Amino acid sequence: TFTASYSSKTVGQKRELLVSKNHITPEDRILIIDDFLSSGSSQEALLRIVSDAGAETVGIGVLLEKVYESGRKALSGYDVPVESLVRVASVSDGVMTLVEEEGFDDEEIRKK
C-alpha cells in the first residue's frame, strides 16, 4: 500500500491517504480529480503517491478553488497543469465572490 500524510483543513488534523498497489502501476497516467483546492495538501499527497508508484500525473482538476489560499502555489513545483471549474476570490459575510474569466461569447453561439 502506498501512503502519504497531509494536513486537512476541513477536519483540522493530520490525515493519511492510502492507495493499494493493486490500483496503480508505473504504466499508469493519472488525472487527479478532487472537490476543493485550498492549501493543496491533499493533492500534494496524491502527487507523492503517484510518484512513489512510478506512474505519471497528467493533471489535477478540482470543482472549486479557493484562490485566496496557497493551494495552486503549493502545487506549482510539480509542473502539472491545475484546472478548476469555479474559482472563489473571497467569502465574506455569507457572500461568495467568484473570479470572472473570459469565456465564450454568448451572442456568437446564438447567431449560429
Secondary structure, 3 states (H helix, E strand, C coil): CEEEEEEECCCCEEEEEEECCCCCCCCCEEEEEEEEECCCHHHHHHHHHHHHHCCEEEEEEEEEEECCCCHHHHHHHHCCCEEEEEEEEEEECCEEEECCCCCCCHHHHHHC
